[in-house]
Amino acid sequence: MFFQFQTAKGAATVTPDDNTDLPGGACVALYVSVTGNIAVTMHNGDSVTFENVPVGPLGIAVKRVLATGTTATVLALYDS
């Protein structure tokens, strides 16, 4: 499947938290600055762990990055 990225208009540092959604709301993508695993709650509510994610953009819309299971460092990318 091919994902077409929109130009990000905003970015925010992510502090993984098991109980709190991203302060800016659901993001349109993540940017991985330090490789590792990323445990998230997707925009639709599904919980997923992405393993061994390399540095670079990850085209997933998430509302929460979980502390449990996340070892990567990420930024949230927003379209507004």
N, C-alpha and C positions, 0 to 999 in steps of 0.2 A: 504494500500500500504506500502511496506517495503522499507526503504531507507538504503542503505549501505554507511557508511561514509568512506571516504578516510582519511588517516592520513594528518592532516594539516601541511604544511611546513612553514607557515608564518601567522602572526596575526598582526592586526593594530587596534588601538583605533578608534572608529567611532564617528565623530561629525555630528549629523543629520543636513541636509541642504536641503531645498526644491529645490535648483537650481543647485547643484553641485554633480556630480557622485563621488563615492568613489575614492580617489586618487590612489589606487592600482589597479583600474579597478574592474570588476565584481568579487565578491568573490564566493567561493563554498559553504559557510555556514556562519551562524552567531553564536556567543556564547553569550548567554544572562547572564549577571552578576547581573543585578537587574531586577526583574520581572516587567512587564507592557505591554503596547501596542507597536507594531512596525509597522509603515507605511513605505512601501518600493516601489521602482520601481524594478520589477523583471528583470532578465537578458534579457527576451524577450520583455520588455517594458510595461508589465501589471502593474497597480498600485493596491496594495493590502494592507489591514490593518489586522494584526494578533492581536487578542485581548487576554489579560490576559496570555501572554506567560510566562511559568515558567522558572526558572534558568536552564541553560544547553544548549546543542547544538541544533540549529534549522537548519535543512538541506535544506536551500533555497539559490539559486544563485541570488544575487541581485547586481544591479549596483548603487543604491542610497538608502540611508535611509533618509526618509523625517523628517524634524523638526516638521511639522504640523501633529499631531496625534501620535507621538512617545513619550512614557513616560518611556520606558525601557532603560537600559544601555547595549550596545552591543559592541562586538569586531567582526571585519571581519576576517574570516579564509580563507587563500589562499592555493592553491595546489602547488605553486612555490615560 
